[in-house]
Amino acid sequence: MAKLIPGIHNYCDRWCERCAFVQRCAVGIEDLKLTDKQRDINNKEFWDTLSKSFEKTFKLLEKAAKHYGIDINEIAKEDDEEFGKKRANKRERQKNHFLFTGGTRYADLVHEWLGKQDSLKQKGGEITRLVELGIKSEKEALKEINTLQECLEVVNWYSFQISVKFARALSGKEEDDKWFEENDFPKDSDGSAKVALIGIDRSMAAWAKISEFFPEREDEVLTMLGLLDKLRRVGEEEFPDARKFKRPGFDD
């Protein structure tokens, strides 16, 4: 078995099926063991699996606390009211930040666009008719269909992830960066922001290709690209060192 890469799962896009390092990732190895039912949020097996995962997490937490002499129960007795206020204020700031609001807006637009199935079916029908007329070969048609499917999968996969990763980065910037700086570690917030930026890069490339298939929907695609470009620019301004962050495994 290949040697595991510590921490690789902290800065990935969770697309385990397409990851070259999945057999070197503790989380990825476990994820690949799941059945389709266990991945389905509406299925009982999904929640049973999640429950087992939580049980394992708490056992590891108890073991770590015992090793370092930490009393978890004592920590829980901290001033809940003050903590609650700080947490609420932090969440409010994150919720109102463009990287979150813009990312959420983008996700909504993507799923609205993907929900217009008539256009997708129509495009498939057009390609099929070109084959029947002898204008395209079956090989060319298959390549086009595969390319379109690939691009649609990319924009779908990263649509919600962009706002989520930026939210984590914003949270880390407020809470964790000082600790990372004091201990001479790369900032966790930069790592999360880098994953979001990579998702934006890949989504923009995919939309550029999709536009070739749907010239009649150019205005909609340009709206997506414009929003993504603004998210990219704001993300790079907010996290200027994100692109330089070295993700374990991926950037070695």
LUMZA-854224 format. One record per residue (C-alpha): residue number from 1; z, x, y. Coordinates in steps of 0.25 Angstrom, whole numbers, plus 5000, padded with zeros to 4 digits. Example, Ala and Ser with C-alpha at 12.3 -4.5 7.8 and 13.67 -1.06 7.14 Angstrom:
// LUMZA-854224
<site 1; <5031; 5049; 4982>>;
<site 2; <5029; 5055; 4996>>;
This chain:
// LUMZA-854224
<site 1; <5000; 5000; 5000>>;
<site 2; <4996; 5005; 5014>>;
<site 3; <5008; 5010; 5023>>;
<site 4; <5012; 4999; 5033>>;
<site 5; <5011; 5001; 5048>>;
<site 6; <5024; 4998; 5055>>;
<site 7; <5023; 4988; 5066>>;
<site 8; <5008; 4985; 5064>>;
<site 9; <5010; 4970; 5064>>;
<site 10; <5017; 4970; 5078>>;
<site 11; <5004; 4973; 5085>>;
<site 12; <4993; 4966; 5077>>;
<site 13; <4985; 4953; 5078>>;
<site 14; <4990; 4947; 5065>>;
<site 15; <4976; 4946; 5059>>;
<site 16; <4981; 4952; 5046>>;
<site 17; <4968; 4948; 5038>>;
<site 18; <4960; 4957; 5047>>;
<site 19; <4969; 4968; 5049>>;
<site 20; <4966; 4982; 5043>>;
<site 21; <4981; 4985; 5043>>;
<site 22; <4986; 4973; 5036>>;
<site 23; <4990; 4981; 5023>>;
<site 24; <4998; 4990; 5032>>;
<site 25; <5006; 4979; 5039>>;
<site 26; <5018; 4973; 5034>>;
<site 27; <5015; 4959; 5041>>;
<site 28; <5001; 4959; 5037>>;
<site 29; <5004; 4962; 5022>>;
<site 30; <5013; 4950; 5022>>;
<site 31; <5003; 4941; 5030>>;
<site 32; <4992; 4943; 5020>>;
<site 33; <5001; 4938; 5009>>;
<site 34; <5001; 4924; 5016>>;
<site 35; <4993; 4913; 5011>>;
<site 36; <4985; 4904; 5020>>;
<site 37; <4996; 4893; 5018>>;
<site 38; <5006; 4903; 5023>>;
<site 39; <4998; 4906; 5035>>;
<site 40; <4996; 4891; 5039>>;
<site 41; <5007; 4887; 5049>>;
<site 42; <5006; 4873; 5044>>;
<site 43; <5009; 4876; 5030>>;
<site 44; <5023; 4876; 5024>>;
<site 45; <5020; 4890; 5017>>;
<site 46; <5018; 4896; 5031>>;
<site 47; <5032; 4892; 5035>>;
<site 48; <5038; 4896; 5022>>;
<site 49; <5032; 4910; 5024>>;
<site 50; <5036; 4911; 5038>>;
<site 51; <5050; 4907; 5034>>;
<site 52; <5051; 4918; 5023>>;
<site 53; <5046; 4928; 5034>>;
<site 54; <5057; 4924; 5043>>;
<site 55; <5067; 4926; 5032>>;
<site 56; <5062; 4940; 5030>>;
<site 57; <5062; 4943; 5045>>;
<site 58; <5077; 4939; 5046>>;
<site 59; <5081; 4948; 5034>>;
<site 60; <5074; 4960; 5040>>;
<site 61; <5081; 4957; 5053>>;
<site 62; <5095; 4956; 5046>>;
<site 63; <5092; 4969; 5039>>;
<site 64; <5088; 4976; 5052>>;
<site 65; <5100; 4971; 5059>>;
<site 66; <5109; 4976; 5048>>;
<site 67; <5103; 4989; 5048>>;
<site 68; <5104; 4991; 5063>>;
<site 69; <5118; 4984; 5064>>;
<site 70; <5113; 4973; 5072>>;
<site 71; <5121; 4959; 5072>>;
<site 72; <5110; 4949; 5073>>;
<site 73; <5120; 4938; 5075>>;
<site 74; <5126; 4945; 5087>>;
<site 75; <5113; 4947; 5093>>;
<site 76; <5110; 4932; 5092>>;
<site 77; <5123; 4929; 5100>>;
<site 78; <5117; 4935; 5113>>;
<site 79; <5116; 4927; 5125>>;
<site 80; <5105; 4916; 5120>>;
<site 81; <5104; 4909; 5134>>;
<site 82; <5101; 4922; 5142>>;
<site 83; <5091; 4926; 5131>>;
<site 84; <5085; 4912; 5131>>;
<site 85; <5083; 4913; 5146>>;
<site 86; <5076; 4927; 5145>>;
<site 87; <5067; 4923; 5134>>;
<site 88; <5063; 4910; 5141>>;
<site 89; <5059; 4918; 5153>>;
<site 90; <5052; 4928; 5145>>;
<site 91; <5044; 4917; 5138>>;
<site 92; <5041; 4910; 5151>>;
<site 93; <5035; 4923; 5157>>;
<site 94; <5027; 4925; 5144>>;
<site 95; <5022; 4911; 5143>>;
<site 96; <5017; 4912; 5158>>;
<site 97; <5010; 4925; 5156>>;
<site 98; <4995; 4925; 5156>>;
<site 99; <4994; 4933; 5144>>;
<site 100; <5001; 4921; 5137>>;
<site 101; <4995; 4910; 5144>>;
<site 102; <4981; 4915; 5144>>;
<site 103; <4982; 4919; 5130>>;
<site 104; <4987; 4905; 5126>>;
<site 105; <4976; 4899; 5134>>;
<site 106; <4966; 4908; 5127>>;
<site 107; <4971; 4903; 5114>>;
<site 108; <4969; 4889; 5118>>;
<site 109; <4955; 4891; 5122>>;
<site 110; <4951; 4898; 5109>>;
<site 111; <4956; 4887; 5100>>;
<site 112; <4950; 4877; 5109>>;
<site 113; <4937; 4885; 5108>>;
<site 114; <4938; 4886; 5093>>;
<site 115; <4942; 4872; 5091>>;
<site 116; <4928; 4868; 5096>>;
<site 117; <4922; 4869; 5081>>;
<site 118; <4909; 4862; 5084>>;
<site 119; <4904; 4874; 5092>>;
<site 120; <4908; 4883; 5080>>;
<site 121; <4901; 4874; 5070>>;
<site 122; <4889; 4873; 5079>>;
<site 123; <4888; 4888; 5079>>;
<site 124; <4888; 4889; 5064>>;
<site 125; <4878; 4878; 5063>>;
<site 126; <4869; 4886; 5073>>;
<site 127; <4870; 4899; 5065>>;
<site 128; <4867; 4891; 5052>>;
<site 129; <4854; 4885; 5058>>;
<site 130; <4849; 4898; 5063>>;
<site 131; <4850; 4903; 5049>>;
<site 132; <4843; 4891; 5043>>;
<site 133; <4832; 4893; 5054>>;
<site 134; <4830; 4907; 5050>>;
<site 135; <4834; 4912; 5063>>;
<site 136; <4846; 4919; 5058>>;
<site 137; <4849; 4925; 5044>>;
<site 138; <4861; 4921; 5036>>;
<site 139; <4867; 4935; 5038>>;
<site 140; <4866; 4934; 5053>>;
<site 141; <4872; 4920; 5053>>;
<site 142; <4883; 4924; 5044>>;
<site 143; <4886; 4936; 5053>>;
<site 144; <4886; 4927; 5066>>;
<site 145; <4895; 4917; 5059>>;
<site 146; <4905; 4928; 5054>>;
<site 147; <4905; 4934; 5068>>;
<site 148; <4908; 4921; 5075>>;
<site 149; <4919; 4918; 5065>>;
<site 150; <4925; 4931; 5067>>;
<site 151; <4925; 4930; 5082>>;
<site 152; <4931; 4916; 5081>>;
<site 153; <4942; 4921; 5072>>;
<site 154; <4945; 4932; 5082>>;
<site 155; <4947; 4923; 5094>>;
<site 156; <4955; 4913; 5085>>;
<site 157; <4964; 4924; 5080>>;
<site 158; <4968; 4930; 5093>>;
<site 159; <4968; 4918; 5102>>;
<site 160; <4983; 4915; 5101>>;
<site 161; <4987; 4929; 5098>>;
<site 162; <4983; 4934; 5112>>;
<site 163; <4994; 4926; 5119>>;
<site 164; <5004; 4928; 5108>>;
<site 165; <5003; 4944; 5108>>;
<site 166; <5003; 4944; 5123>>;
<site 167; <5016; 4935; 5123>>;
<site 168; <5022; 4945; 5114>>;
<site 169; <5018; 4957; 5123>>;
<site 170; <5023; 4950; 5135>>;
<site 171; <5037; 4947; 5128>>;
<site 172; <5037; 4962; 5124>>;
<site 173; <5034; 4967; 5137>>;
<site 174; <5047; 4960; 5143>>;
<site 175; <5056; 4963; 5131>>;
<site 176; <5052; 4974; 5123>>;
<site 177; <5044; 4984; 5131>>;
<site 178; <5057; 4991; 5137>>;
<site 179; <5062; 4994; 5123>>;
<site 180; <5049; 4999; 5118>>;
<site 181; <5048; 5008; 5130>>;
<site 182; <5062; 5013; 5129>>;
<site 183; <5059; 5017; 5114>>;
<site 184; <5046; 5023; 5117>>;
<site 185; <5038; 5013; 5109>>;
<site 186; <5025; 5006; 5113>>;
<site 187; <5027; 4993; 5120>>;
<site 188; <5027; 4981; 5110>>;
<site 189; <5021; 4972; 5121>>;
<site 190; <5009; 4982; 5122>>;
<site 191; <5007; 4980; 5107>>;
<site 192; <5007; 4965; 5108>>;
<site 193; <4998; 4965; 5120>>;
<site 194; <4988; 4974; 5113>>;
<site 195; <4986; 4965; 5102>>;
<site 196; <4984; 4953; 5112>>;
<site 197; <4973; 4962; 5119>>;
<site 198; <4966; 4966; 5106>>;
<site 199; <4966; 4951; 5103>>;
<site 200; <4959; 4948; 5117>>;
<site 201; <4949; 4960; 5114>>;
<site 202; <4945; 4954; 5101>>;
<site 203; <4945; 4940; 5106>>;
<site 204; <4936; 4943; 5118>>;
<site 205; <4926; 4951; 5108>>;
<site 206; <4926; 4939; 5099>>;
<site 207; <4923; 4929; 5110>>;
<site 208; <4912; 4937; 5116>>;
<site 209; <4905; 4936; 5102>>;
<site 210; <4908; 4921; 5101>>;
<site 211; <4901; 4919; 5114>>;
<site 212; <4888; 4923; 5108>>;
<site 213; <4889; 4912; 5098>>;
<site 214; <4893; 4901; 5108>>;
<site 215; <4886; 4904; 5121>>;
<site 216; <4887; 4889; 5124>>;
<site 217; <4903; 4891; 5125>>;
<site 218; <4902; 4904; 5134>>;
<site 219; <4911; 4898; 5145>>;
<site 220; <4922; 4896; 5134>>;
<site 221; <4921; 4910; 5129>>;
<site 222; <4921; 4916; 5142>>;
<site 223; <4934; 4909; 5145>>;
<site 224; <4940; 4915; 5133>>;
<site 225; <4935; 4928; 5137>>;
<site 226; <4940; 4927; 5151>>;
<site 227; <4953; 4923; 5147>>;
<site 228; <4954; 4934; 5136>>;
<site 229; <4950; 4945; 5146>>;
<site 230; <4961; 4940; 5156>>;
<site 231; <4971; 4941; 5145>>;
<site 232; <4966; 4955; 5142>>;
<site 233; <4967; 4960; 5156>>;
<site 234; <4981; 4954; 5158>>;
<site 235; <4986; 4959; 5145>>;
<site 236; <4981; 4973; 5148>>;
<site 237; <4988; 4972; 5162>>;
<site 238; <5001; 4967; 5156>>;
<site 239; <5001; 4977; 5145>>;
<site 240; <4993; 4989; 5150>>;
<site 241; <4997; 4998; 5138>>;
<site 242; <4994; 4987; 5127>>;
<site 243; <4980; 4993; 5124>>;
<site 244; <4986; 5007; 5121>>;
<site 245; <4997; 5001; 5112>>;
<site 246; <4996; 5007; 5098>>;
<site 247; <4998; 4997; 5087>>;
<site 248; <5003; 5002; 5074>>;
<site 249; <4991; 5004; 5064>>;
<site 250; <4980; 4997; 5073>>;
<site 251; <4980; 5008; 5084>>;
<site 252; <4984; 5020; 5076>>;
